[in-house]
Amino acid sequence: MEEIDNVLHLIVKKTHSPSRDKDPSYGPIYKKKSIGKGGKTIYIYKFRTMHPYSEYLRDFIVRQNGYAKSGDGIGKIDRDFRVTGWGHFMRKYWLDELPQFINVLKGELKLVGIRPLSSSFLSEYPKDFLKERLNYKMGLLPPYAAHIHKSIKEYIDSERKYLASYKNHPLWTDIKYFFWILFNIATNKIRSQ
């Protein structure tokens, strides 16, 4: 960038092909592309808590700011300016997750279970566990909300604990986790991502 004769000149370099997203998200409810049971692509409904088109800035902001060192969840970007004022409120009480009941009614999710995650987040999983977790139907209320784990390693450990219990006692495990998670949300110990 250089100013010559009171005119600002920029030199730019193309780093990759432009995005060809034919269905950009800008409404109050959006569909987040995620990986479900068996590696099937599913679209998770959520209330928008960020400014429109924020998803295109994610990788850039992670490179600039990294992830928060502390907080009430994992995968939170440090100093994430994309979240709106009402978005902070909705995330605090998990209100942004309410449209996922559509996914529950469609049979894509169950109420409690491991979360459907984006392919970029799944790349951080150990290969053996990634293969195992894809054998299960994903859930709206995730195990990390019960254990309140904050790092990616702890997040994965909470899923391992949940699945170990679920294999032996599926109904009891989901009931136990359901009330444990609701308690953590009600007492403001965890917020949604």
Contacts in CASP RR format, 6 or more apart in sequence:
PFRMAT RR
TARGET T0000
AUTHOR 0000-0000-0000
METHOD contacts of the structure
MODEL  1
MEEIDNVLHLIVKKTHSPSRDKDPSYGPIYKKKSIGKGGKTIYIYKFRTM
HPYSEYLRDFIVRQNGYAKSGDGIGKIDRDFRVTGWGHFMRKYWLDELPQ
FINVLKGELKLVGIRPLSSSFLSEYPKDFLKERLNYKMGLLPPYAAHIHK
SIKEYIDSERKYLASYKNHPLWTDIKYFFWILFNIATNKIRSQ
1 8 0 8 1.000
1 9 0 8 1.000
1 10 0 8 1.000
1 11 0 8 1.000
2 8 0 8 1.000
2 9 0 8 1.000
3 9 0 8 1.000
19 56 0 8 1.000
24 53 0 8 1.000
25 31 0 8 1.000
25 48 0 8 1.000
25 52 0 8 1.000
25 53 0 8 1.000
25 55 0 8 1.000
26 52 0 8 1.000
26 53 0 8 1.000
27 48 0 8 1.000
27 52 0 8 1.000
28 47 0 8 1.000
28 48 0 8 1.000
29 45 0 8 1.000
29 46 0 8 1.000
29 47 0 8 1.000
29 48 0 8 1.000
29 99 0 8 1.000
30 45 0 8 1.000
30 46 0 8 1.000
30 48 0 8 1.000
31 43 0 8 1.000
31 44 0 8 1.000
31 45 0 8 1.000
31 46 0 8 1.000
32 43 0 8 1.000
32 44 0 8 1.000
32 45 0 8 1.000
32 46 0 8 1.000
32 118 0 8 1.000
33 41 0 8 1.000
33 43 0 8 1.000
33 118 0 8 1.000
34 41 0 8 1.000
34 42 0 8 1.000
34 43 0 8 1.000
34 44 0 8 1.000
34 116 0 8 1.000
34 117 0 8 1.000
34 118 0 8 1.000
34 138 0 8 1.000
35 41 0 8 1.000
35 42 0 8 1.000
35 116 0 8 1.000
35 117 0 8 1.000
35 118 0 8 1.000
35 119 0 8 1.000
35 122 0 8 1.000
35 134 0 8 1.000
36 42 0 8 1.000
36 108 0 8 1.000
36 116 0 8 1.000
36 134 0 8 1.000
36 137 0 8 1.000
36 138 0 8 1.000
37 134 0 8 1.000
37 135 0 8 1.000
37 136 0 8 1.000
37 137 0 8 1.000
37 138 0 8 1.000
38 134 0 8 1.000
38 135 0 8 1.000
39 134 0 8 1.000
42 103 0 8 1.000
42 108 0 8 1.000
42 109 0 8 1.000
42 116 0 8 1.000
42 138 0 8 1.000
44 100 0 8 1.000
44 103 0 8 1.000
44 109 0 8 1.000
44 116 0 8 1.000
45 99 0 8 1.000
45 100 0 8 1.000
45 102 0 8 1.000
45 103 0 8 1.000
46 96 0 8 1.000
46 97 0 8 1.000
46 99 0 8 1.000
46 100 0 8 1.000
47 90 0 8 1.000
47 95 0 8 1.000
47 96 0 8 1.000
47 97 0 8 1.000
47 98 0 8 1.000
47 99 0 8 1.000
48 96 0 8 1.000
49 83 0 8 1.000
49 84 0 8 1.000
49 86 0 8 1.000
49 87 0 8 1.000
49 88 0 8 1.000
49 90 0 8 1.000
49 91 0 8 1.000
49 96 0 8 1.000
50 82 0 8 1.000
50 83 0 8 1.000
50 84 0 8 1.000
50 87 0 8 1.000
51 82 0 8 1.000
51 84 0 8 1.000
54 82 0 8 1.000
57 82 0 8 1.000
58 77 0 8 1.000
59 120 0 8 1.000
61 77 0 8 1.000
61 80 0 8 1.000
61 81 0 8 1.000
61 82 0 8 1.000
62 77 0 8 1.000
65 77 0 8 1.000
65 78 0 8 1.000
65 79 0 8 1.000
65 80 0 8 1.000
66 77 0 8 1.000
66 78 0 8 1.000
67 74 0 8 1.000
67 75 0 8 1.000
67 76 0 8 1.000
67 77 0 8 1.000
67 78 0 8 1.000
68 75 0 8 1.000
68 76 0 8 1.000
68 77 0 8 1.000
68 78 0 8 1.000
69 78 0 8 1.000
70 150 0 8 1.000
71 150 0 8 1.000
72 148 0 8 1.000
72 150 0 8 1.000
72 189 0 8 1.000
72 190 0 8 1.000
72 191 0 8 1.000
73 144 0 8 1.000
73 148 0 8 1.000
73 149 0 8 1.000
73 150 0 8 1.000
73 190 0 8 1.000
73 191 0 8 1.000
73 193 0 8 1.000
74 144 0 8 1.000
74 149 0 8 1.000
74 150 0 8 1.000
74 151 0 8 1.000
74 152 0 8 1.000
74 154 0 8 1.000
74 155 0 8 1.000
74 193 0 8 1.000
75 121 0 8 1.000
75 152 0 8 1.000
75 193 0 8 1.000
76 193 0 8 1.000
83 91 0 8 1.000
87 96 0 8 1.000
89 95 0 8 1.000
90 96 0 8 1.000
90 192 0 8 1.000
91 191 0 8 1.000
91 192 0 8 1.000
91 193 0 8 1.000
92 188 0 8 1.000
92 191 0 8 1.000
93 185 0 8 1.000
93 191 0 8 1.000
94 185 0 8 1.000
94 191 0 8 1.000
94 192 0 8 1.000
96 192 0 8 1.000
97 140 0 8 1.000
97 192 0 8 1.000
100 109 0 8 1.000
100 140 0 8 1.000
101 140 0 8 1.000
103 109 0 8 1.000
103 140 0 8 1.000
104 110 0 8 1.000
104 111 0 8 1.000
104 140 0 8 1.000
107 137 0 8 1.000
108 116 0 8 1.000
108 138 0 8 1.000
109 116 0 8 1.000
109 137 0 8 1.000
109 138 0 8 1.000
109 139 0 8 1.000
109 140 0 8 1.000
110 137 0 8 1.000
110 138 0 8 1.000
110 139 0 8 1.000
110 140 0 8 1.000
110 174 0 8 1.000
111 139 0 8 1.000
111 140 0 8 1.000
111 141 0 8 1.000
111 174 0 8 1.000
111 178 0 8 1.000
112 139 0 8 1.000
112 140 0 8 1.000
112 141 0 8 1.000
112 173 0 8 1.000
112 174 0 8 1.000
112 177 0 8 1.000
112 178 0 8 1.000
112 181 0 8 1.000
113 136 0 8 1.000
113 137 0 8 1.000
113 138 0 8 1.000
113 139 0 8 1.000
113 140 0 8 1.000
113 141 0 8 1.000
113 142 0 8 1.000
113 143 0 8 1.000
113 162 0 8 1.000
113 166 0 8 1.000
113 174 0 8 1.000
113 177 0 8 1.000
114 133 0 8 1.000
114 136 0 8 1.000
114 138 0 8 1.000
114 139 0 8 1.000
114 142 0 8 1.000
114 143 0 8 1.000
114 159 0 8 1.000
114 162 0 8 1.000
114 163 0 8 1.000
115 138 0 8 1.000
115 139 0 8 1.000
115 142 0 8 1.000
115 144 0 8 1.000
116 138 0 8 1.000
116 139 0 8 1.000
122 130 0 8 1.000
124 152 0 8 1.000
125 133 0 8 1.000
125 156 0 8 1.000
126 156 0 8 1.000
129 156 0 8 1.000
129 159 0 8 1.000
129 160 0 8 1.000
132 163 0 8 1.000
133 159 0 8 1.000
133 163 0 8 1.000
136 163 0 8 1.000
136 166 0 8 1.000
141 177 0 8 1.000
141 178 0 8 1.000
141 181 0 8 1.000
141 182 0 8 1.000
142 158 0 8 1.000
142 159 0 8 1.000
142 181 0 8 1.000
143 158 0 8 1.000
143 159 0 8 1.000
143 161 0 8 1.000
143 162 0 8 1.000
143 177 0 8 1.000
144 154 0 8 1.000
144 155 0 8 1.000
144 158 0 8 1.000
144 159 0 8 1.000
144 190 0 8 1.000
145 181 0 8 1.000
145 184 0 8 1.000
145 185 0 8 1.000
145 190 0 8 1.000
146 158 0 8 1.000
146 162 0 8 1.000
146 177 0 8 1.000
146 180 0 8 1.000
146 181 0 8 1.000
146 184 0 8 1.000
147 154 0 8 1.000
147 157 0 8 1.000
147 158 0 8 1.000
147 161 0 8 1.000
148 184 0 8 1.000
148 189 0 8 1.000
148 190 0 8 1.000
149 155 0 8 1.000
149 157 0 8 1.000
149 158 0 8 1.000
162 173 0 8 1.000
162 177 0 8 1.000
165 173 0 8 1.000
165 176 0 8 1.000
166 173 0 8 1.000
166 174 0 8 1.000
181 190 0 8 1.000
184 190 0 8 1.000
185 191 0 8 1.000
END
